[in-house]
Amino acid sequence: MSPLSSGGILPALRGVWDLVRTIVIAGALAIGVRTVLFEPFNIPSGSMIPTLQVGDYLWVAKYSYGYSHFSLPWSPDLFSGRIFESVPHRGDVAVFRFTRDTSIDYIKRIVGLPGDRVQVRGGELYLNDVLVPRVAKGDYVAVDEHRTRMEGQRFRETLPGSAGAPPVEHDILKLTNEGFQNDTPVYVVPPGYFFAMGDNRDDSADSRFMGDDPEDLGFVPMENLIGQAKWIFLSLDARYPVWEFWMWPAEIRWNRLFMGVR
């Protein structure tokens, strides 16, 4: 029998077709999971210290708040608003698109919802004209994305719940009580928006900044939401050059693996 007969070339073609079909199905499933369920993100800056560290890798639940066109790969402008919309809760740690450049992902804590009055006075947070309680937890030393050492105070803050949810306790880092970020006007969150702040309260470009600077975040449209941060699946402290592969195990923060985000 010739090697080009059906006994040789057709099984080979079927094998190639099966491989292509498997790759296409696997790719479609991966895109579906990434679009509808979970998407991985990494933390490049120190704005959410102490909750999130530079080098944390986490899963974000895409279904938490419904879906906008930002939920889709490459964010095609196919529709406006959100499908299956669900309003976030105060205290959620959320990933969303930056207001001035929607190609950039941000992660912050949602502090204010539509209608809320948000203000910082003397370094302390007020929500609807009521001081948000916090308890001192002692000194805290952190390192940001530039390997700059930051020394401050750690506090356990309790945000009031929303829509029947319980209050949310989380830690914040305070470096100073000086500066605009510690004495702001009263911000009233408009309908369809939320107010976001970093847990590293003195090293975070967040909704407290509403000027004309291209780095000012301002109020964030609900449409910009990507999802809620859920779990840390990897955490790396990149202290050594990447080529020093023998140091890779030492750079893993083993105590942060599979930690929930709250």
C-alpha positions, 0 to 999 in steps of 0.5 A: 500500500502506498504511504499516501493512501488512506491508510497513511494520510487520512489518519494523520489529517484526522489527528491534526484536526483533533489537535486543532479542535482540542486547542480551539475548545480549550481556548474558548473555555479559557476565554469564557472563564476569563470573561464570565468567572475569574480573571488573574491580576497582579499588584504592581504598587503599594497603594493597598498596603497592608491588605495587598502587597506589591507582588501579590497575584489574585483572582478577581470574580468577574460575576460579582457586579455583572458585566460591562464591555470592560469585562470582555477581552480587549474591551470592545465597545459593543454596549454601554452600562452593565448586564446583570448589574449588582451594586457593590458593597462598602468595603469591597476590594474591587478592580476597575478601569481608570477613569482617565485611561480605561486601558489601565486597571486599578484596584482600591477599596469601595468606601462610598456608594451613590448618595454617600457623603465622604470626607477626610478630616485630620487624617480620619475618615468620615462617612455620612458625617459620622466618624468611621471607627478605627483601632490602633494596631501598632507600628508597621513597616512596608516596602513599596514598588520602588523598594522605598521603606515606609514606616507608619501606624496600622489601624483596624477600620470598620466601614458600615455595611450596605444593603443589609451586609454586615460592617467590614473590618479591614486594616489601613496604613497611616504614614502622616496626618498632613497633606490634602489627602488628610483634609478634604472637602465633603464629596457627595457620590453621584448616582451611578458612581462610587468613591474608592480609596487605597488602604495605604491612605497616604500613598494612594492616588484615589477618589480624593483627588478630583482635579485636572491632573491626569493621575486624578481618579475622581468618582468612578463610574459603575460601568468601569467595574471589572470584579471583586478581588477574592483570593491571593494565589501567589505572592512574590517579593522580587528582591533578587534579579530574575536570573538568580533562579535559585533564589526564586523559592525564597521570594515566595511569601508562603504565608500569603498563598490562598489568602482571602482578600477582605 
